[in-house]
Amino acid sequence: MLKEKMHIAVPTAFYEDESLNIQGTIEHIKSLYSQGIQSVLVCGSTGEQHSLTLKEKLKILDDLVAEEELIHNMEIIFGVSSIRQKEAVELAKRIQPTKIAAILLGYPPYILPAQEEALIYAKKIIRFSQKPTILYNNPKRTGFDLSSESIIELSGLDLVIGLKEAGNTKRVLSLKREIRNKNFYFYAGGEMQLEEKVSLGFNRLSSIAGNIHPLKVKQWFIKMVSKQTITEQEKLEIASLLDEIYTGSPLAYVKKSINEKGITMGVCRSPLGNV
């Protein structure tokens, strides 16, 4: 079970020619760890996962697992999704014997599987990974919307511990009533409309802004979910930060900010970063 209420969805570092720079990604994770962050999501968010080949994903996994201090002291979540189920299963098999803490299970873009097909896809990946699993529903990006009935069915599996919902956030209210596992977590994807999402029942955060100001964002979120007072000054600082990040391409802004701190995060794979 994952203990951390917030993880940071870290970007993947690339060189100027858009080839993979794994060391840049690891350097950024080390920086977050040195600042007190205990959980990150790798290869699972910020819009880059489907630009990575299976070979690149396996290389990221192998190099990350070799970082003993990180792998033993952090909750590292690894994104598993592919337009081809066989490739997602192969990645899941490679994750299974490692110290990776959990997987984020996304759904294939574009091909629009039926709900039954998506259930089989999910169950196979979970079976081969044998890791705690967060389901990731993001219909705006993939075109596929995991139904409430499918979420409830998958929540009955022992390894399924939560849902990252980027679709109909309001259905969290009904899902909380219908899912029997009371320790089932609801992850907000990013910080936009976060107060509203918390009021609907979201109780965990997959953070983008935390890449730049990790402790400030974490403190803000922890106060929010624990119903502590958030000062007007804190609200103004967070609002300013979110305006900077979410005006335009958040990923391009995050990478630019990390580069400016002296960590080689590099570029986005085009067309992201064209502007």
C-alpha positions in Angstrom: 0.0 0.0 0.0 1.2 3.5 -0.8 1.6 5.7 2.2 2.4 9.1 0.5 -0.6 11.3 -0.1 1.2 13.1 -3.0 3.5 12.0 -5.7 5.2 14.1 -8.3 4.7 13.2 -11.9 8.2 13.8 -13.2 9.0 14.6 -16.8 11.2 12.5 -19.0 14.5 14.2 -19.9 15.5 14.3 -23.6 18.6 15.6 -25.4 18.2 18.4 -28.0 17.7 15.7 -30.7 14.8 14.3 -28.6 16.7 11.1 -27.8 16.4 9.7 -24.2 18.4 11.3 -21.4 17.8 8.9 -18.5 20.4 10.5 -16.3 18.7 13.8 -16.5 15.5 12.2 -15.3 17.2 10.5 -12.4 19.1 13.7 -11.5 15.8 15.5 -11.1 14.3 12.7 -9.0 17.4 12.9 -6.7 16.9 16.6 -6.4 13.3 16.1 -5.3 14.4 13.4 -2.9 17.0 15.7 -1.3 14.2 18.2 -0.7 12.2 15.7 1.2 9.9 14.3 -1.5 9.1 10.6 -0.9 7.2 9.6 -4.0 7.4 10.1 -7.7 5.6 8.9 -10.8 7.9 8.0 -13.7 6.9 7.2 -17.3 3.3 7.8 -16.5 2.2 11.3 -17.0 3.0 14.8 -18.4 1.8 13.6 -21.8 5.1 11.9 -22.8 4.4 8.2 -22.1 3.1 7.3 -25.5 6.1 8.9 -27.3 8.3 6.4 -25.6 9.1 3.0 -27.2 9.0 -0.2 -25.2 12.8 -0.3 -25.4 13.1 3.2 -23.9 10.7 2.4 -21.1 12.6 -0.7 -20.2 15.9 1.3 -20.2 14.3 3.8 -17.9 13.2 1.0 -15.6 16.6 -0.7 -15.5 18.5 2.4 -14.8 16.1 3.6 -12.1 16.1 0.2 -10.4 19.9 0.4 -10.3 19.7 3.6 -8.2 19.6 1.8 -4.8 19.1 4.8 -2.5 16.1 6.0 -4.5 14.5 2.6 -5.1 14.8 1.6 -1.4 13.8 4.9 0.1 11.1 6.3 -2.2 7.7 5.2 -3.4 8.4 5.0 -7.1 5.4 4.5 -9.3 5.9 3.4 -12.9 3.4 4.1 -15.7 2.3 1.2 -17.7 0.2 1.7 -20.8 0.5 1.0 -24.5 -1.5 1.0 -27.7 -0.3 -2.7 -27.9 -1.3 -4.9 -25.0 1.7 -7.2 -25.5 4.1 -4.4 -24.9 2.3 -3.3 -21.8 2.4 -6.9 -20.5 6.1 -7.2 -21.3 6.8 -4.0 -19.3 4.6 -5.3 -16.4 6.6 -8.6 -16.4 9.9 -6.6 -16.1 8.5 -4.5 -13.2 7.3 -7.5 -11.2 10.6 -8.6 -9.5 11.8 -5.0 -8.9 11.3 -2.7 -5.9 9.0 -0.4 -7.9 6.3 0.4 -5.4 3.3 0.5 -7.7 2.1 1.0 -11.2 -0.2 3.6 -12.8 -2.3 1.7 -15.3 -3.4 3.8 -18.3 -5.5 2.9 -21.3 -4.5 2.9 -25.0 -5.1 6.1 -26.9 -7.0 6.3 -30.2 -8.1 2.7 -30.6 -11.2 3.0 -28.4 -11.5 -0.5 -26.8 -14.8 -1.8 -25.6 -15.2 -1.9 -21.8 -14.9 -5.7 -21.8 -11.7 -5.4 -23.8 -10.3 -2.8 -21.5 -11.1 -4.9 -18.5 -9.2 -7.9 -19.9 -6.3 -5.5 -20.8 -6.2 -4.2 -17.2 -6.5 -7.5 -15.5 -3.6 -9.0 -17.6 -1.3 -6.2 -16.8 -2.1 -6.3 -13.1 -1.6 -10.1 -13.0 1.8 -9.9 -14.6 3.0 -6.9 -12.6 1.8 -8.1 -9.2 2.1 -4.5 -8.0 -0.4 -2.2 -6.2 -2.2 -0.5 -9.1 -3.7 3.0 -9.6 -6.1 3.0 -12.6 -5.7 6.1 -14.8 -8.8 7.3 -16.7 -8.0 10.2 -19.0 -10.6 10.3 -21.8 -9.6 13.8 -23.0 -6.2 12.5 -24.0 -7.0 8.9 -24.9 -10.5 9.1 -26.3 -11.4 6.1 -24.0 -13.5 6.6 -20.9 -13.4 3.8 -18.3 -17.0 3.3 -17.1 -18.0 3.5 -13.4 -19.1 -0.2 -13.7 -15.6 -1.1 -14.9 -13.9 0.9 -12.1 -16.1 -0.8 -9.5 -15.3 -4.3 -10.9 -11.6 -3.6 -11.0 -11.7 -2.1 -7.5 -12.6 -5.6 -6.3 -9.1 -6.8 -7.2 -6.8 -6.9 -4.1 -4.0 -5.1 -6.0 -6.2 -2.2 -7.3 -5.7 0.6 -4.7 -6.9 3.8 -6.4 -8.1 5.8 -9.4 -6.5 8.8 -11.1 -9.6 10.4 -12.6 -9.1 13.1 -15.3 -12.6 12.6 -16.8 -15.9 13.1 -15.0 -14.6 14.2 -11.6 -18.1 14.5 -10.1 -18.7 10.7 -10.3 -16.2 10.3 -7.5 -19.1 11.0 -5.1 -21.0 8.0 -6.3 -17.9 5.8 -6.7 -17.0 6.4 -3.0 -20.4 5.0 -2.1 -20.2 2.0 -4.3 -16.6 0.9 -3.9 -16.4 -1.5 -1.0 -12.7 -1.0 -0.3 -12.7 2.0 2.1 -9.0 2.4 1.6 -9.4 3.1 -2.1 -7.7 6.3 -3.1 -8.8 9.0 -5.6 -5.9 10.9 -7.2 -6.3 14.3 -8.7 -4.2 14.7 -11.9 -2.5 18.1 -11.4 -3.5 21.1 -9.4 -6.2 22.8 -11.5 -9.6 23.0 -9.7 -8.0 21.0 -6.8 -10.1 22.6 -4.1 -13.2 21.5 -5.9 -11.9 18.0 -6.4 -11.0 17.6 -2.8 -14.5 18.7 -1.9 -15.8 15.9 -4.2 -13.7 13.3 -2.4 -10.3 13.3 -4.1 -7.8 12.5 -1.3 -4.5 12.2 -3.1 -2.5 14.2 -5.7 -0.5 13.4 -8.8 1.4 16.7 -8.9 2.8 18.6 -11.8 3.6 21.9 -10.0 5.6 20.0 -7.4 8.4 19.6 -10.0 9.2 23.2 -9.4 8.1 23.9 -5.8 7.7 20.5 -4.3 7.4 21.4 -0.6 5.2 24.4 -1.1 2.7 22.3 -3.2 2.9 19.4 -0.8 2.2 21.5 2.3 -0.7 23.2 0.5 -2.3 19.9 -0.5 -1.8 18.3 2.9 -3.4 21.2 4.6 -6.3 21.0 2.2 -7.1 17.3 2.7 -6.7 17.6 6.4 -8.9 20.7 6.6 -6.2 22.9 8.1 -6.3 26.7 7.6 -4.6 27.9 4.5 -3.5 31.5 4.9 -4.4 34.2 2.3 -0.6 34.6 1.6 -0.4 30.8 0.8 -3.4 31.0 -1.5 -1.8 34.0 -3.4 1.5 32.2 -3.7 -0.1 29.0 -5.0 -2.4 30.9 -7.4 0.6 32.8 -8.9 2.6 29.5 -9.3 -0.3 27.7 -11.0 -0.9 30.7 -13.3 2.7 30.5 -14.4 2.7 26.7 -15.0 -0.7 26.2 -16.6 -0.7 29.2 -19.0 0.4 27.5 -22.2 2.1 24.1 -22.2 2.7 23.0 -18.6 5.2 20.4 -19.6 7.3 22.9 -21.6 7.2 25.4 -18.7 8.2 22.7 -16.1 11.1 21.5 -18.3 12.3 25.1 -18.8 12.2 25.8 -15.0 14.1 22.6 -14.2 16.8 23.4 -16.9 17.2 26.8 -15.3 18.0 25.1 -11.9 21.0 23.4 -13.6 19.4 20.0 -14.1 19.5 18.9 -17.8 15.9 18.1 -18.4 16.2 19.2 -22.1 13.4 19.6 -24.5 9.9 18.3 -25.1 9.4 15.9 -28.0 7.9 18.1 -30.8 5.3 19.2 -31.5 5.3 20.1 -27.8 7.6 22.9 -27.3 7.2 24.3 -30.8 6.0 27.7 -29.5 
